[in-house]
Amino acid sequence: MIHKRKLLSFSVSIISAALMSVPVLAQTITEAVEKTIQSNPQILAESSRSLSVDQTIDQARSGYYPKVDLSLGAGYERSDTPTTRPDHNKSYHRGEAEITATQMLYDGLATKNSIDQTTSLSESAGYSVADTTETTSLSAIQVYLDVLRGNQLVSFTEDNLNSHERINSQIQLRADSGVGTQADVDQSTGRVALSQANLAANQGNVVDARTNYLRVIGNVPEAPIDPSDECCNDVPATLDDAIEIAYHQHPALRSSIAEHEAALAQQQGAYAPMEPRVDLELSMSADNNLDGISGHNNDALAMFRLRYNLLNGGADAARIDETEFLSEQAKENANIAKRDIEQEVRLAWNALDSITSRLQYLESHVQSSEKTRDAYQQQFNLGQRTLIDLLDTENELLTARINHTNAYYDRIYACYWLTETMGKLLESLELASPEQAITVSSAE
């Protein structure tokens, strides 16, 4: 029995060592979240996307600046025109060189609306970085708490196994001395096996928790530190207060609103093809041997050009209708985001409220179970309690400890979860958002 336990512990240690091959250090929960912000691929990928969207603003703004085009050409021309025909056609080496500068003077506000659209999309991407950072940071908190929870449950199941083995030894001695029965020994041995199975399950859960930690944060802590429940001190006074904060501050909602603003700008830009376009064009050309006429030609032009599309097969009108529907879709997406955020706030609030009310009773259950276990042990030694009574108190104590531990860490997570649903998780941890992130405090 002892041999099996040592073999199980050895196997788990080998798996843990494989997962912890990366150099690790003890981390507080704030340090773990900070490392996540700096190195998590999801946050880094979203930051890169935001940087790429920022570049579209300069692309749109370029419509206000002049464009310069250079055209060069060299080749062979054979010309057959009324001018060259009396000479039986003419063939020359032809050369062309032209430079043109074009300055947009009016484009139906297409450039302005394009800048407005890309600016809003850039703002949306910045809020999306903040949202991804908040969500991923909450995941980091969850896996951090799961490691602490798993370690605590392993400790409880180890204590439970030690108690079962001690009781089993007592039962074996009683049976050997003729006081007890073999049935008692068999039952006690079975309870020991069940306790060993519970320990193995919890040790496996710890390995899973460390694996998840490694995926989210990038390393597994050797000695995670219990963050206590101080995070619950900043919970708003009422649910309505929490919802109001979320409406004002949650980056996901802000991102959706910015996308709607981008869609509105796109809708306005769709009217540009219905307007004339006016450009100032300056050009110079130097050509040789054009159209079968030998010689050098130089031209210089300064022209105002108006271009106005009179018929485009209805494509422009259809484009306007399309952008109107896209704008309405973006508006409803913002409403969806608003409802989702309110739902998350309510779920987190209810979870915190429920767990808080349960926690005091679970703590009382642990204390009562410990007293009962100690009393039953004394009574068992005096022959006043049966083996079943004693083993049942050990299992009840284990169950009470497990329930209390789960509720304790669930409450801490619920506090952080509620903070995240309001868009204030990093603020509560006093951590800076990534440089590419836009938050309400940075935007105001």
C-alpha positions in Angstrom: 0.0 0.0 0.0 2.8 2.4 0.9 4.7 1.3 -2.1 1.8 2.2 -4.4 1.6 5.6 -2.8 5.3 6.3 -3.4 5.0 5.1 -7.0 2.1 7.4 -7.6 3.9 10.4 -6.1 7.0 9.6 -8.1 4.9 9.5 -11.4 3.3 12.8 -10.6 6.6 14.4 -9.8 8.0 13.3 -13.1 5.1 14.8 -15.0 5.4 18.0 -13.1 9.1 18.2 -13.7 8.5 17.9 -17.4 6.1 20.8 -17.4 8.4 23.0 -15.2 11.4 22.6 -17.5 11.2 26.4 -18.2 12.9 28.5 -15.5 10.3 29.7 -13.1 10.1 32.0 -10.1 7.5 32.6 -7.4 4.9 35.1 -8.5 2.2 37.1 -6.9 -1.1 37.2 -8.8 -0.3 40.8 -9.9 3.1 39.8 -11.2 1.5 36.9 -13.0 -1.0 39.2 -14.7 1.7 41.7 -15.6 3.8 38.9 -17.3 0.7 37.8 -19.2 0.2 41.3 -20.5 3.8 41.5 -21.7 4.1 38.0 -23.3 0.7 36.4 -24.0 0.3 35.8 -27.8 -3.3 36.8 -27.9 -2.5 40.2 -26.5 0.5 40.7 -28.7 -1.4 39.6 -31.8 -4.2 42.0 -31.1 -1.7 44.8 -30.5 -0.1 44.1 -33.8 -3.5 44.2 -35.5 -4.2 47.6 -33.9 -0.8 48.9 -35.2 -1.7 47.8 -38.7 -5.1 49.5 -38.5 -3.4 52.7 -37.4 -1.6 52.8 -40.8 -4.9 53.0 -42.7 -5.4 56.5 -41.3 -2.2 57.7 -43.1 -3.4 55.8 -46.2 -6.7 57.7 -46.2 -5.1 61.0 -45.4 -2.9 60.8 -48.4 -5.9 61.8 -50.5 -5.3 65.4 -49.4 -1.7 65.4 -50.8 -0.5 65.8 -54.4 0.4 62.8 -56.4 3.3 62.8 -58.8 3.6 60.3 -61.7 6.5 59.7 -64.0 6.1 58.0 -67.3 9.0 56.9 -69.6 8.9 55.0 -72.8 11.3 54.0 -75.6 10.6 51.8 -78.6 10.0 51.5 -82.4 7.1 53.1 -84.3 6.0 52.5 -87.9 3.4 55.1 -88.9 0.9 54.8 -91.7 -1.2 58.0 -91.8 -2.2 60.5 -94.5 0.8 62.5 -93.5 3.3 59.7 -93.9 1.7 57.8 -96.7 3.2 59.8 -99.6 6.6 58.6 -98.4 5.5 55.0 -98.2 5.1 55.0 -94.4 7.8 56.1 -92.0 9.5 54.2 -89.2 11.3 55.8 -86.3 12.7 55.1 -82.9 10.1 56.7 -80.6 10.8 58.1 -77.1 8.5 59.5 -74.5 9.0 61.2 -71.1 6.2 62.8 -69.0 5.9 63.9 -65.4 2.4 64.8 -64.0 1.5 66.3 -60.6 -2.2 66.0 -59.5 -3.7 67.8 -56.6 -7.2 66.9 -55.5 -9.4 70.0 -55.0 -12.8 68.3 -54.4 -13.7 64.6 -54.3 -17.2 64.7 -52.8 -15.7 64.5 -49.3 -14.5 60.9 -50.0 -11.2 61.6 -48.4 -12.7 63.2 -45.3 -15.1 60.3 -44.8 -12.3 57.8 -45.4 -10.2 59.5 -42.7 -13.2 59.5 -40.3 -13.8 55.8 -41.0 -10.2 54.7 -40.5 -9.9 56.8 -37.4 -12.9 55.1 -35.9 -11.7 51.7 -36.9 -8.3 52.5 -35.3 -10.1 53.6 -32.1 -12.1 50.3 -32.2 -8.9 48.3 -32.6 -7.4 50.1 -29.6 -10.4 49.3 -27.4 -10.2 45.8 -28.7 -6.6 45.5 -27.4 -7.8 46.7 -24.0 -10.7 44.2 -24.0 -8.4 41.3 -25.0 -6.0 42.3 -22.3 -8.7 42.4 -19.6 -10.2 39.1 -20.7 -6.8 37.3 -20.9 -5.7 38.8 -17.6 -8.9 37.3 -16.0 -7.9 33.9 -17.6 -4.5 34.4 -15.9 -6.1 35.0 -12.6 -8.3 31.9 -13.0 -5.4 29.6 -13.8 -3.4 31.1 -10.9 -6.2 30.5 -8.5 -6.7 27.0 -9.9 -3.0 26.2 -9.0 -3.5 27.4 -5.5 -6.8 25.6 -5.2 -5.2 22.4 -6.5 -2.3 22.5 -4.1 -4.7 23.0 -1.2 -6.9 20.1 -2.2 -3.8 17.9 -2.6 -2.8 18.8 1.0 -6.2 17.9 2.3 -6.4 14.6 0.5 -2.9 13.8 1.8 -4.0 14.5 5.3 -7.1 12.3 4.7 -5.0 9.5 3.4 -2.6 9.7 6.3 -5.6 9.5 8.7 -7.0 6.5 6.9 -3.7 4.7 7.0 -3.3 5.5 10.7 -6.9 4.2 11.4 -6.2 1.1 9.2 -3.1 0.3 11.2 -5.2 0.5 14.4 -7.8 -1.7 13.0 -5.2 -4.2 11.9 -3.7 -4.3 15.4 -7.1 -4.9 16.9 -7.8 -7.7 14.4 -4.4 -9.3 15.1 -5.1 -9.2 18.9 -8.6 -10.7 18.4 -10.5 -7.5 19.4 -11.5 -6.6 15.9 -12.7 -8.5 12.9 -11.4 -9.1 9.4 -14.4 -7.4 8.0 -13.3 -4.2 9.8 -9.8 -4.6 8.2 -11.3 -5.1 4.7 -13.5 -2.1 5.0 -10.8 0.1 6.3 -8.4 -1.1 3.5 -11.1 -0.2 1.0 -11.4 3.3 2.4 -7.6 3.7 2.2 -7.8 2.7 -1.5 -10.5 5.3 -2.1 -8.5 7.9 -0.4 -5.5 7.0 -2.5 -7.7 7.4 -5.6 -8.8 10.8 -4.4 -5.2 11.9 -3.9 -4.3 10.7 -7.4 -7.2 12.6 -8.9 -6.2 15.8 -7.2 -2.6 15.5 -8.1 -3.6 15.1 -11.7 -5.8 18.2 -11.4 -2.7 20.1 -10.2 -0.7 19.0 -13.2 -3.6 20.2 -15.4 -3.7 23.5 -13.6 0.0 24.0 -14.1 -0.4 23.2 -17.8 -3.1 25.8 -18.2 -0.9 28.3 -16.3 1.9 27.6 -18.7 -0.3 28.2 -21.7 -1.8 31.5 -20.5 1.1 33.1 -18.5 4.2 31.3 -19.9 5.6 29.7 -16.8 4.4 27.7 -13.8 5.0 29.2 -10.4 6.9 27.2 -7.9 5.2 29.0 -4.9 2.1 30.9 -5.8 1.0 33.3 -3.1 -2.6 33.5 -1.9 -3.9 36.9 -2.9 -6.5 37.0 -0.1 -9.9 38.5 -0.8 -8.8 42.2 -0.7 -9.9 42.5 -4.3 -13.5 42.3 -3.0 -13.1 45.6 -1.2 -13.7 47.6 -4.4 -17.0 46.0 -5.3 -19.7 48.7 -6.1 -22.4 49.2 -3.6 -25.2 48.0 -5.8 -25.7 46.0 -9.0 -27.0 49.1 -10.8 -23.8 50.9 -10.0 -21.8 48.1 -11.5 -23.9 48.0 -14.7 -23.5 51.8 -15.0 -19.7 51.6 -14.7 -19.7 48.8 -17.3 -21.7 50.9 -19.8 -19.3 53.8 -19.4 -16.0 51.9 -19.2 -16.1 48.4 -20.8 -13.7 48.4 -23.8 -15.8 45.8 -25.7 -18.8 48.2 -25.8 -16.5 51.1 -26.7 -15.1 49.1 -29.5 -18.5 48.3 -30.9 -19.6 52.0 -30.7 -16.4 53.0 -32.6 -17.2 50.4 -35.3 -20.7 51.9 -35.6 -19.1 55.3 -36.1 -16.8 53.9 -38.7 -19.8 52.4 -40.5 -21.6 55.8 -40.5 -18.5 57.4 -42.0 -18.4 54.7 -44.6 -22.1 55.4 -45.4 -21.4 59.1 -45.9 -18.4 58.2 -48.1 -20.6 56.1 -50.4 -22.2 59.3 -51.7 -18.9 60.6 -53.1 -19.3 59.0 -56.5 -22.5 61.0 -57.0 -20.4 64.2 -56.8 -18.0 65.7 -59.3 -14.3 65.5 -58.8 -12.1 68.5 -59.4 -8.3 68.2 -59.7 -5.4 70.5 -60.6 -3.0 68.9 -63.0 0.5 70.1 -63.9 2.4 68.1 -66.5 5.5 68.3 -68.7 6.5 66.0 -71.5 9.5 65.6 -73.8 8.9 63.3 -76.8 10.9 62.2 -79.9 9.6 61.1 -83.2 5.9 60.9 -82.5 3.3 59.6 -85.0 5.8 59.3 -87.9 7.0 62.9 -87.6 10.7 63.3 -86.9 11.8 65.7 -84.3 11.5 66.6 -80.6 8.3 67.8 -78.9 8.1 69.6 -75.6 4.8 70.3 -73.8 3.8 71.9 -70.5 0.2 71.9 -69.2 -1.6 73.5 -66.2 -5.2 72.3 -66.1 -8.2 72.2 -63.9 -10.1 69.1 -64.7 -13.6 68.2 -63.7 -14.8 64.6 -63.9 -18.4 63.7 -63.3 -19.7 60.3 -63.8 -23.2 60.5 -65.3 -24.2 56.8 -65.4 -22.7 53.8 -63.6 -25.4 51.2 -64.1 -26.9 51.8 -60.6 -23.7 50.5 -58.8 -23.3 53.7 -56.8 -26.9 53.7 -55.6 -26.5 50.0 -54.6 -23.3 50.8 -52.8 -25.2 53.5 -50.8 -27.9 51.0 -49.8 -25.2 48.5 -48.8 -23.5 50.9 -46.5 -26.8 51.8 -44.9 -27.4 48.2 -44.0 -23.9 47.8 -42.8 -24.3 50.8 -40.6 -27.5 49.3 -39.1 -25.7 46.0 -38.5 -22.9 47.8 -36.7 -25.5 49.6 -34.5 -27.2 46.4 -33.6 -23.8 44.8 -32.9 -23.2 47.5 -30.4 -26.6 46.8 -28.8 -25.6 43.1 -28.6 -22.4 44.0 -26.9 -24.3 46.2 -24.4 -26.6 43.3 -23.5 -23.8 40.8 -23.3 -21.9 43.1 -20.9 -24.9 43.6 -18.7 -25.4 39.9 -18.6 -21.8 39.3 -17.6 -22.1 41.9 -14.8 -25.3 40.3 -13.5 -23.8 36.8 -13.6 -20.6 37.9 -11.8 -22.6 39.8 -9.3 -24.9 36.9 -8.6 -22.0 34.5 -8.3 -20.2 36.8 -5.8 -23.4 37.3 -3.8 -24.2 33.6 -3.7 -20.7 32.4 -2.8 -20.3 35.1 -0.1 -23.5 34.0 1.6 -22.5 30.4 1.5 -18.9 30.8 2.6 -19.6 31.5 6.3 -21.7 28.3 6.5 -19.1 26.3 4.8 -16.5 27.6 7.2 -18.7 26.7 10.1 -19.1 23.2 8.6 -15.3 22.7 8.6 -15.0 23.7 12.2 -17.8 21.5 13.3 -16.4 18.6 11.3 -13.0 19.0 12.9 -14.5 18.9 16.4 -16.7 15.9 15.5 -13.7 14.0 14.1 -11.6 14.6 17.2 -14.5 13.6 19.5 -15.2 10.4 17.5 -11.5 9.5 17.6 -11.6 9.6 21.4 -14.9 7.8 21.6 -13.6 5.1 19.2 -10.5 4.5 21.4 -13.0 3.9 24.3 -15.1 1.6 22.2 -18.0 4.0 22.0 -17.9 4.5 18.3 -17.6 2.1 15.4 -15.1 2.0 12.6 -17.7 3.3 10.2 -18.4 6.3 12.4 -14.7 7.2 12.5 -14.1 6.8 8.8 -17.2 8.8 8.0 -16.1 11.7 10.1 -12.8 11.7 8.2 -14.5 11.8 4.9 -17.0 14.4 6.1 -14.1 16.6 7.2 -12.5 16.2 3.8 -15.7 17.1 2.0 -16.2 20.1 4.2 -12.6 21.3 3.6 -13.0 20.8 -0.2 -16.3 22.7 -0.3 -14.9 25.6 1.7 -11.7 25.8 -0.4 -13.6 25.8 -3.6 -16.0 28.5 -2.3 -13.0 30.5 -1.0 -11.2 30.6 -4.4 -14.5 30.9 -6.3 -15.3 34.1 -4.3 -11.9 35.6 -5.1 -12.4 34.8 -8.8 -15.9 36.2 -8.7 -14.5 39.5 -7.4 -12.0 39.8 -10.1 -14.6 38.6 -12.7 -17.0 41.4 -11.6 -14.2 43.9 -11.9 -13.4 42.6 -15.4 -17.0 42.9 -16.5 -16.9 46.6 -15.6 -13.6 47.0 -17.6 -11.6 47.9 -14.5 -9.5 44.8 -13.9 -6.1 46.2 -14.8 -7.0 49.4 -13.0 -7.8 47.5 -9.8 -4.5 45.7 -10.1 -2.7 49.0 -10.7 -1.2 47.7 -13.9 -0.7 49.6 -17.2 -2.5 48.5 -20.4 -0.4 47.8 -23.5 0.8 50.8 -25.4 -1.6 50.1 -28.2 -4.7 49.8 -25.9 -7.2 52.6 -25.6 -9.1 52.9 -22.3 -11.7 55.3 -21.1 -9.2 57.0 -18.9 -6.7 57.5 -21.7 -9.4 58.6 -24.2 -10.9 61.3 -21.9 
